[in-house]
Amino acid sequence: IAKMNPTNHVSASDISSDALEVAKANALAHQVDINFMESNLFEQIPPQRYDLIVSNPPYISEDELELMDESVKKFEPSLALFAEDNGLAIYKQMARQMQAYVTNTSMIIVEIGFQQGKAVKDIFIDVFPQSTVNVQKDLNGKDRYVQIEL
């Protein structure tokens, strides 16, 4: 996003300092200016409004562990993968917190698990009832992300 829109102000956050170090190295390699913040969702993010919020939160239920590719289980930290409440806990927390960070014309895009489309859509409709919420599919026809237009 920062590379394609160099005049936009771009911020990025993660709960993991290790993940942020990798992201900072990538930003340096791609010569983009990004404001990095270590935060659990919005807890450490200064109050401001964003036009676009993109998130790939942990969304896998512990029950889905056996369905995961072995390389993911081996190389990805569980903090980045798993969420309670059938993988929906982070979406519920995020949707409530982000109300203070969006404008009435913001767009929110969140990656989801292939079985979570309706549940995540319902979470965001509940928090943002005046928005347009759509589940988008990947190239294999599986639910992949939810797009919320305020």
N, C-alpha and C positions, 0 to 999 in steps of 0.2 A: 504494500500500500504506500509506504513512504517513497519507494523508488519510482512508482508510477505517478505520484503526486507530490513532487518535491517542495511545493510551496505550502502544503498543508502541514499543520502541527500534528505530529503523531506521537502518541504515548503508548507504552506497552508495560504490562505488569505480569508478575507471576509470584506465586507463593514460594517458589524455589530459587534460592540465590544461585545455585548451579545452572539452572535453566536460563536465568538472566545473564550469566557470564557467557553462555553460548550465544544468546541473542545479541549481546553487545559485540561479540567478535564478528557475527554475521553482519551487523549494521556497519561496522568498521570496514569489513571486506567489500561491502556494497556501497560504501560512501553515502550513507543516509543518516540523517539527523533524527534520532528518536529519543524521547524522554523515557528512561526506564525507571520503574518503581517496583520495589518488593512489597507485595501486599497479598493478603488473603481476600480475594475478590476486591471490594471497594474499601476495606477497612482502613488502609493507609493512603488512599487516593485523596488528594486535596479537592475540596468542593469546586467543581466547574462543570460546565455542560459540554457534551460531546454530540456531534452530528452523526457519527457512526461508531458503533461498538461492535467488535467482532470477538467472539470467544470460542475457544475449544476447551471446555472444562472437563474435568473427570466425569464420566457418565456411565461407566460400566458397572453393572450390578455384580456383586461377588458370585451370584448364581451363574453368571455367564463366563466364569473363568475357564471352564473346559471348552468353550467355543472359540477361545482366542488363539491366534496364531502363536506358535512357539517362540518366534523371534520377538514378538511384542512382550510376552511374559518374561523373556530372558533379559531384554535390554531396556524396557521402559520402567521407570520407577512407579510403584503402585500409587503414590501420591498423585500422579498425573492421570491415572486410569480409573480408579474406583471411587464410587460415591454410594452413600447409604440410600435407603428408601427406593430400592430397585433402580438405582442410578439417577434418581431425580432430585436428590437433596440439594445439590449445588444450584440447579436451575431455580428452585423455589427461593433459595437464599439470594441468589443473584438478581432475580426479577424484582424482589422487594427493595434491595439496596440500590439498584440502578435508577429507580424513580427520581432520585435526587441528582442524576447525572445526565439526563436526557432533556431535549427540547421537545416542543410539540410537533417537530418535523424530523426527528431523529430516525435512524434506521438501526436495528439491532439484528445481528446474524449470529446464531449459535449452532455449533456442530452438535449432532445428536447420534445416538445409537439407532440402528436400523429398525428397532421395535418401539421407539419412543416418540414418534412423530405426533400422534394425537395427544399423548400425555403432556409433552412439552408445549405444544400449541395451546392446550387448555390452561397451563400455568400462566403463560403470557397474556392470554385473553382475560384471565381473572385479574391480573395486575394492571393491564392496559386495555380496558374494555372498549375504548374508542379506536383502537388500532386495527390494522389489517395484518393478520397473521397467516402465513402460508408455510406448509411443509414442502421442501424441495427435495427432489430425488437425485441420486448420483447416476453415473453412466450405466450401472447395473439395475436401475429401477428401484433401488432401495432408498428409504428415507435417509437423508444425510444431514440436512440442516433446516433450521426454522428461521424464517425471515419475518421480522416484525417492523412494520412501517407505522410510525406514530402520526 
